[in-house]
């Protein structure tokens, strides 16, 4: 993360962003994105083992992400000066500088320490954050160390950087990988890319065509960032109440309904102004529904699904899936919008219906479980059924009651 933030700050100050060829700039941005952002998510996933810690970390992440979106969109709105596109880059230097300066003060993952046979340090970090009085011999700390001993392999395939067999070694690993990649790709292909990348085109197709409406399109794009942030914050606050699986099902079901309405309103390019305005309104409602359910899931679900041994390689593999799905948004959607126009909504309608079915039959519920307890879920012959069973709910209540007594 340190080197990723240094590269980010160097890129902002250099003339690369202005004069370099687009492929070079894209490769540079891809490198710093994965070096910094994905490692940061993985670190949060490692350290935040409890449900409350993971939720708080995710809220903090997407609040900063949404704030950056609003700053960048607002900078472009109503301004033609060079500073309008440079300002978002300069704003990025602020959190990057803070991260680079203080990252070495952050504690290392206790699971990583245990894996590298630094058990005493791992116990001290657990006691600092998971024990009320910092007692390294607390029953809670002892229980967590026993879970490490049971679930973490000290010489597994995760110690070999080139070995990805841990993602497919058995039925449980294959199920984890499939579910994680499924959720990651759905987070890119639910139609959100259509609105995020091509909202001005959608507005133009809906009736805002005149050059004089350029400012209006920019303002509407800015409003989309604000409503998306509010919806994402609300969804994140509901994650531990509704559950991951329920939140994805509700959000995807709502996307299907909204897309059906949009298809009915915008299937005529020469429709009346009230009908076009109603269609634009439901485009915004679509993004609200997506942000409510899928934005909180992007950084939570995959780290929860993968086991400790396969989490690093699993998130790397998931990143490849995400970027492959993003290629469809980047290169496929412009052609589709040009060739078939409003029928793109129809394609996403049936695709989101397919997503709903897949989530219902295969997505597991990870609500309220530690990363070690999720291993038991995926060891079951039917993880999806077991994750929503009364037996598992009873075990969670017994564990929470035991922890309250020991503390």
N, C-alpha and C positions, 0 to 999 in steps of 0.2 A: 504493500500500500504506500509506503514511503516513496519508493521510486516511481510508482504510478502518479502520485501527486506532484512530484518534481517534474516529471515529463509533461504533465498537464499545464503546470505554470510556465514551463519553458515554451510550450506551444503557443500559449496566449501571447507571450512577449515577442515571439519571433514573427517574421513576416511570412511564415509558412502558411498561416491561415488566409492570407490575402493573395499571395502570388503563386503558391504551389499549385501543381496540377491537382485536379479533383481526386484521381486514384491515390496519389501520394498522401493527400490530406485524409482520405478515408481510411487508409491503412494505419496512419498515425493515430487517428481517433479510435479505431478499433483496438489498437494495441494498448493505449492508455486506459480505455474503458474496461477491458478484461483484466488488465494488470491491477487496477485499483478497485473498480466497483464490484467485480465478482469475488475477489479475495475478501473484500469488506463484508459482503453478504455471508460468505463461508465462515469468517471469523465470528460474526454474530450468531450464526447457526450453531457453531461449536460451543460458544460460551453460554448462550442463552438456552439452557436445557429445559427449564420449566416453562409452562404455557404463558405465565404472566410476563416473564422476561422476554420471550420471543415476541409477544404482542407489543410491548412497549418499544422494543427495538424497531419493529416494523413501522409503527406509527411515526417515530422520529424520522425514519428514512423517507417515507412517502410525503411527509409534510415538507421536508427540504426539497424533494423532487418537484412537488407541485409548486412550491414557491419559486423555484428556478424557471419552471414553465411560464409562470405569470410574469416574472421579470423579463424573460426573453420576448414573450409575445407583446407585453406592454411597451417594451422598448421600440419594437418595430411599428407599433400602431401610431399612425399619424405623423411619422417622421421619415424623411428621405436622407438624412445626414448619415455620414459614415459611422458616427458614434452609435447609431441605432442598432447596427449589427455587431459592433465591437463591444458595446456595454455588457451584453450577456456573457461574453468571454472573460471580461475583466471581473465580473461578479463571481465567476467560477473560481477565481484565484483566492477569494476570501476563505471558503471552507477548505480548499485544498491546502492553503498555507497553515491553517489551524491543525488540520490532520497531520501534515508533515512535521509540524513542531512538537505535537503531543502524542503521536502514535506510539512512541517507545515508552510512554508512561502507562499505556494500557496493559493490563495483565495478559499473559499468554493463556491459551486454552488449557484447562486442566486435563482434558482428554489427550491433547498433544503431549503434554508433559508426562502423563502416565505412559503413553505409547513409547516415549523416549527414555523410560526408566528413571524419571525424576519424580518419584512418588511423593517425596516430602514436600516439594514445591506445589504439586497438584493439591495435596491435602491442605496446605496453607491458604491457597487461593479459594478453595471451596469453603474453608472455615471463615474466611474474610467476608464472603458474599452470601453464604447460605446458613451461617450460624449467627444467632443473635448476639452471643458474647465472644465470638471468635475462637471457640474451643475446637481444636483440631481432633479431639477425641469425642466430639458430640455424636450421639447415635445416628443423627441424620447424615453427618459427614462419613461415618463408618459405612452406612448403607450405600451411599453414593460410590465410595471406593470399592465396595464389594460388587456393585453393578459394573464398574469399569473392568474389574478383574474377570467378570463373567462374560462380558460382551465384546471387549476389545482384544484383538489379536496383536501380539507384539512382533510377529514376523509374517504377516499376511501379505497378500499381493499389493496392498496399498503402499507398501514400502518400496515397490518397484515402479518408477514413474511411467514406464512403458506398458505396464500390465493392466489391461482393462477387463480381465476375466472376472473380477469380482462383481461386475455389473450383470453378468449372465451365468454365473457359476451354478446356480440351482434355481428351482422354481420360485423361491422367495425373492431372490435377487432379480430375476427377470420380471416378476410382478412389480417390484419397487421401481425398476427402471422404466417399465412401460407406463405406469401411473404417473411418475414424475414428468416424463417426456410428453405424455398426453396433456397434462395440465399446463405445461409450459407452452406447448404449441397452441392450445386453445386460447391461452392468454394473448396470443398474437393474431389469431385468425378468426376471432369472433365477430369481426367487422369493425373493431376499434381502429385498426390501421387505416381503413377507408375514411373514417372521420378525422383521425389525427393528422394524416398526411395530405388528404385531399378535400378538406372541408371547403376551401374556396371554390373548388370545382363543383362540389355538391350544391353549394349555394347558387352557383351560376346556373346549374341545371334546373334548380328549383324556381328560378325566376329573377335572381339578382344578377343581371347581365350587363347593365350599363357601366361604362368606365367610371362614371360619377359615384357608383356604389362601391368603389374599391375601399374607401375608408370604412364603410359599413361592414364589409366582409372582414376587415381586420379587427374591428370592434367585436363582431360576433365570435371571431376566433379567440379573442381575449376572454370573452364571457364563458366560452367553452372550458378554458383552463380553470376558471374560478369555480364553476359548477362541478367540474370533475374533482377538484380538491375537496370540496365540501362533501361530496358523495363518498369519496375514498376515506375521508376521516370518519364519517358515519359508519361505513362498512367495517373499518378497522376496529371501531369501538364495539361492534356487534359480533366480531369473530368468535370470542369466547362465550358468548351467549347463545348464538345460533349454531355454531360449529362450522368447520371448514366445508364439509360436504354439503350441509344445508345451504350455506351461503352461495356456493357455486351453483347448486341446483336452482335456487330462487333467482339468482342473477341471470343465468342462462335461459331459464323459462321466461323471464321478463323480456329478454332480448328477442326471443322468438315472437312474442306478442307484439312488441313495438315494431319489429321489422315487418310484420304482416300489415300493420297500420300504415307504415311508411310506403309499402308497395301499393296500397290502395290509394294513397294521396298523391304520390308522385309518378304514377304510371303514365301520366299525360303531360308532355313537356309544354303544352299550351293551356294548362289548367288556369283557373282564375286565381287572382292574387290571394284571396282568403284561403283557398285550398293549398297554395304553395307555402303560405306562412304557417299553416297547420303542419305541413310536412317538415318544414324547418324546425318547428317546435319539437316534433317527435324525434328528429335527429339528435337534438340536445338531450331529450329524455333517454334516448338510446345510450348516450355516453354516460349519463348519470347512472343508469342501471349497470353498465359495464364497470364503471369506477367503484360502485358500491360493492360488487362481488369479486371482481377479478384483480383489481389493483392491490387489495390487501393480500391476495393469495400469491402474487408473483415472487415475493421474497420469503414466504413462510413455508409453503407446502413442500417444495422440492427438498430443502434441507431436513424437514421432518420425515419425509418418506425414505430417504436414503439412510442406510446404516452408517455407523461411524467409519468402518473400514472403507466403504465405497463412496463416502460423501464428497471428497475432493474430486475424484475422477467422475463421479456421478454428476456433479454440478458442471464440470467441464463438458461432459457429454451433452447435458441439458442445454448448455450455452450454444453448442453447435446446432442443436435442434431449433432453438429460439432464433438464431441468426438465419438458418435455412428458411424458417417460416417467415421471417422478416423480408427475405428476398421476394417472396410472393407479393407482399405489400408494396415493395419498392419498384419491382419490375413488372409484375403481372397486372396490378390494379390499374395503372395508367392506360394500358392497352385495352383492358376490359371496359373501362369507363368510356373510352373513345369508340369502341366497337358496338357495345350493347347498351350503354347508358344506364337507365334506371333498372334494368334487369339484373344488375350487379346485386341490388338489394335482395332479389329473389334467390340468387345463389347463396348468399349469406343466411337467408331465412332457413333453407333446408340444411345448410351446414350446421347452424346453431341447434337445430332440432336433433341432428346427429350427435352433437356434443352433449346435449341433455341426456340422451339415451346412454351414451358411453359413461358419463359421470354417474348416472343412477346405478348402473350394473357393476362398475369397477372401482370407482373412487372410494377410498377408505376414509373413515373419520378419525382425525388425529387430535381432536379436542381433549384437553385435560391430561394428556399423556406425556411423560418424559421421553427423551430420545431413546433411552434404554428399554422402556416399556413398549415402545412401538415395535421393537424386535419380536416381542411375543405375538403381536398382532399379525405380522407378516409371516410368522412361522406356522400360523393356523392354516388348515386346508382351504378355507374360504375367508381371506382377510376382510373383504368388504362386509360380509355378514357378521363376522366376529366383532368388527370395530363398532358396530351399532347394536350389539347384543346386550341384554340385561346383565349377563354374567360379567362382562367387562366393566359395565357401569358400577356393579357392586364392588369389584376389585378396586376401582378408583376411589370409591367412597371409603373403603377400609384403609387404603394407603393414606389418604388425606387425614383420616381420624388418627391413625398411628403417628403421623408426623406431628399433629397438634399435641398429642400426649407427650412425645419425646422432647418437644421444645418447651 
